[in-house]
Amino acid sequence: MSVRRVMGIETEYGISHPGHPNANPIRMSGLVVNAHALAAERAGALARRWDYDEESPLRDARGFDMSRADADVSQLTDDTTTANVVLTNGARLYVDHAHPEYSSPEVTNPWDAVLWDRAGMAIAAGAAQRAADLPGGHEVVLYKNNTDGKGASYGTHENYLMDRRVPFTAIVAALTPFLVTRQVFTGAGRVGLGQDGRGSGFQLSSRADFFEVEVGLETTLKRPIINTRDEPHADPATWRRLHVIVGDANLSETATLLKLGTTAVVLAMIEAGGPELGITLANPVQAMHRVSHDVAMTAQYECLGRAPMTALQIQRAYLEAAQAHVAARPDPDPQTKELLELWAEVLDLLGEQPRALADRLDWVAKLVLLEGYRRRDGLDWSAHRLAAVDLQYADTRPDRGLALRLEQRGSLRRITTDADVARAIDQAPADTRAWFRGECVRRFGGQVAAASWDSVIFDVPGRNALVRVPTSDPLRGTREHVAALLDSVGSVGELVAALGGGTGPGR
């Protein structure tokens, strides 16, 4: 068992035009993405079109396809009209309905997921600043959060490649209690209760109140705890891409690491036939909400066939199963051991002195900040000033965002360095197909007609038709695999010829 697997994060950013609450978010989001595209175009490293031919957003893991007539418009992610940029780091920046979204490149471990997610925040913030600097532009602020406080929510989705042979029913059964309770360390914290935030109080998660069903295909209506979208972006006979939509947008790098790392560990146990915990929540949706509202983390949740358990007890059961799983196998990799040690340390502190985690977990850091304001000014949880502090925590501007300022003071731990982030803004992970995609955009941007997770399409001078190079294997097209080839060619025509005229590193 290992924490290592192909994974990635998609983040939709909240967007506003200060002083203009009725500004059109779709137009603002397009302005942000196009501002980045203009800068990339000047550098000669730009691919503006996404290849939607392999997209299947309505295919359900339960064995059927939803018809387009029955789908909500928000499910039709194969919309070719949106502003879109494919980046040299292998990522995608585009407009997802009313939000700019950064979809990170594929990585092979949670530490790299943290790094390229952090690079995405810097890219998004830089694009917002470029939008303001354009002639006729105006200030645009992006927030790494999940709700506008008025009843709307937008996602931070995780993606994990896993073995197609695992029955989806086994995934649902083993993963649901884990996802419901992991918010004790992944929650970003939120002022207000309920989808519209009108209930007075503070909760662990900014996203939990928006989940309404246990299993389903939707992502914006009737949101499910387990999403069934079956769109692997890889060989479908071998791989399943598990699309996890319950997570919060974390500013804390430690929380992001735990979110991706613990989930990867649980998926490894599921692939191995476990974990056999005998934990089935009687009402997962209700528990999802209650866990978030229970800041003391003492509430017990009814389980079928056994005594009620707290969220921390459920998480401890998963941790102990993972520890036993690793102990039974020789020479676990260092990253897996480190992740399990961090998971154990955080659960111990949550049970004994949660305020000690203000330097590692978003909800604790935010709560400590808010309680300071409440004590100083005698504020009730319904005070608008507290909601404003909540929003400012997620501000992506380095001089305004409270989480970023906590980092600058050393009060919120970092895992990445500024040098690492600067590199990840420009360069793709070396050990996945993202490297080939990113380098093609960098070297041949003018001839990259389109790209996607599993293809790069070239406009080769002298050819009457576009040439598709498939990249269906996420672990090929790496720097080790294709760097020498790319260095040996002087044009996109030579590259395509060397790849056999359209059979590329993914085949």
C-alpha positions, 0 to 999 in steps of 0.5 A, spaced: 500 500 500 502 506 498 500 514 498 502 514 491 497 514 485 495 519 479 491 525 482 489 532 481 485 538 484 480 542 480 479 549 483 473 554 482 475 561 484 470 565 487 470 572 483 468 579 485 468 586 482 469 590 489 464 596 489 460 593 484 456 587 487 452 586 480 457 585 476 457 579 471 461 573 473 461 570 467 464 576 463 469 577 469 471 570 469 473 570 461 476 577 462 481 573 467 482 567 463 483 571 457 488 576 460 493 570 462 492 568 455 494 574 452 500 574 456 502 567 454 501 569 447 506 574 447 511 569 450 509 564 444 507 559 449 499 558 448 494 553 446 487 556 447 482 550 445 481 544 449 479 538 445 473 535 448 472 529 443 474 524 449 469 528 454 463 524 457 461 528 463 454 524 463 457 517 463 455 514 470 459 509 473 453 505 475 453 503 468 449 508 464 449 514 460 444 520 462 441 523 456 443 531 455 436 532 455 435 530 462 442 533 464 442 540 468 446 545 464 452 545 469 453 538 468 455 539 460 462 541 461 464 539 454 462 546 452 467 549 447 465 556 447 468 558 454 475 561 455 480 556 455 488 556 456 492 550 456 499 552 460 506 550 460 505 546 467 500 542 464 494 545 467 488 548 464 485 555 466 478 556 463 471 559 465 467 554 468 460 557 468 461 563 472 468 562 475 475 561 473 477 554 474 484 552 475 485 544 473 492 542 476 496 537 472 496 530 473 501 528 479 503 522 482 503 523 490 500 528 495 506 533 496 506 534 488 498 535 488 500 541 494 505 544 490 501 544 483 495 547 487 499 552 490 502 554 483 494 554 481 493 559 486 498 564 484 497 563 477 489 565 478 491 571 482 496 573 477 491 573 472 486 577 476 492 582 476 493 582 469 485 583 468 485 589 472 492 592 468 488 591 461 486 598 458 479 598 460 480 593 465 478 593 473 479 590 479 477 583 480 478 579 486 479 572 486 477 568 493 479 560 494 473 558 497 466 555 496 460 559 497 458 566 496 454 566 503 448 567 499 446 560 497 451 558 492 456 553 492 462 552 487 467 546 487 474 544 489 474 537 486 479 532 487 481 526 482 484 519 483 486 514 478 484 507 481 483 500 479 477 499 474 476 492 477 474 494 484 466 494 484 463 501 484 459 499 490 465 497 494 468 504 493 461 507 496 461 502 502 468 503 504 469 511 502 462 514 505 464 514 512 471 516 511 469 522 506 463 524 511 468 525 517 475 527 514 472 534 514 475 534 521 481 536 518 480 538 511 474 543 513 476 550 511 471 553 516 465 557 515 461 563 518 454 561 518 450 555 518 445 552 512 446 553 505 444 561 505 449 562 511 443 565 515 444 560 521 448 563 526 454 560 528 461 557 526 462 550 522 468 546 520 466 545 513 464 551 508 462 545 503 458 540 507 451 544 508 450 543 500 450 535 500 443 532 499 444 525 497 449 519 498 450 517 491 449 521 484 452 524 477 450 531 479 455 536 481 451 542 482 444 540 484 442 534 489 450 534 490 452 527 492 457 525 497 459 520 492 460 522 485 459 517 479 461 521 473 465 515 469 470 519 465 477 516 466 481 520 461 485 514 461 484 507 458 477 505 461 479 498 461 484 499 466 482 505 470 477 509 473 477 516 475 474 517 482 471 524 482 471 527 489 467 533 490 466 533 497 472 537 499 473 544 501 478 549 498 484 549 503 489 555 504 493 551 509 498 546 505 498 541 511 490 541 510 491 539 502 496 534 504 492 531 509 486 531 504 489 528 498 494 523 502 489 520 507 484 519 501 489 516 497 491 511 502 484 509 503 483 508 496 489 503 496 486 499 502 479 499 498 483 496 492 486 491 496 480 488 498 479 492 505 478 496 509 473 491 513 471 496 519 464 494 519 462 502 519 456 504 515 453 510 517 445 510 518 444 517 515 450 519 511 447 526 509 445 528 515 451 526 518 455 530 513 451 536 516 452 534 523 459 533 523 461 540 520 456 543 525 459 540 531 466 544 532 467 540 539 467 534 535 463 530 540 457 528 537 456 521 536 453 518 529 448 512 528 451 506 525 448 500 522 449 494 527 454 497 532 454 502 537 454 510 535 461 513 533 464 520 533 467 523 527 474 522 530 473 515 532 471 513 525 477 517 522 481 513 528 478 506 525 481 508 518 488 510 520 489 504 525 486 500 519 492 503 514 497 502 519 496 495 520 495 495 512 502 498 512 505 494 518 503 487 514 507 489 508 515 490 507 519 497 506 513 502 506 515 508 502 517 514 506 512 518 503 506 513 506 510 513 513 510 520 513 503 521 511 500 516 516 504 519 522 501 526 520 494 523 520 496 520 527 498 526 530 493 531 527 487 526 530 491 526 537 491 533 537 484 534 535 482 530 541 486 533 546 488 540 544 485 542 537 487 549 538 494 547 537 493 546 530 491 553 528 498 553 524 496 547 520 488 546 519 484 552 516 478 551 520 482 552 526 486 558 524 480 561 522 476 560 528 482 563 532 482 569 528 474 570 529 474 568 536 479 574 537 475 579 533 469 576 538 472 577 544 475 584 542 469 587 540 463 583 543 461 580 536 455 575 536 456 570 530 451 573 526 455 580 525 457 582 518 464 583 520 465 576 522 463 574 515 467 579 512 473 576 516 471 569 513 471 572 506 478 575 507 481 569 509 480 566 502 483 572 498 488 570 494 492 577 494 498 576 498 497 583 501 490 582 503 488 575 504 488 573 511 491 566 510 497 568 506 498 573 511 498 568 517 503 564 512 508 570 512 508 571 519 510 564 520 503 562 523 500 558 518 505 552 516 508 551 509 510 545 505 512 548 499 517 554 498 517 560 493 522 557 489 518 551 488 512 554 486 515 559 481 518 553 478 511 549 478 507 555 475 512 554 469 513 547 469 509 541 469 510 535 473 516 530 470 513 524 472 506 524 468 504 525 461 503 532 463 510 534 462 509 532 454 503 536 454 506 542 457 512 542 453 509 541 447 505 548 449 512 551 451 516 549 445 510 549 439 505 553 442 503 556 435 502 549 432 498 546 438 491 547 435 488 544 442 489 539 448 486 535 453 488 530 458 489 524 453 491 528 447 495 533 444 492 536 437 497 539 432 496 543 426 502 541 422 505 546 416 503 542 410 498 538 412 491 538 410 488 535 417 490 536 424 494 531 427 492 528 434 497 525 438 494 520 444 496 520 451 492 515 454 497 513 459 498 518 465 504 515 466 508 515 459 509 522 456 514 523 462 520 527 462 524 521 462 520 518 456 520 524 451 525 529 453 530 526 448 525 526 443 523 533 444 530 535 444 532 532 438 526 535 433 526 542 431 519 543 428 512 540 430 513 536 423 519 533 425 516 531 432 509 528 429 514 524 424 518 521 430 512 519 433 509 515 427 505 520 424 500 521 430 501 515 435 504 518 441 507 517 448 500 515 450 500 509 446 
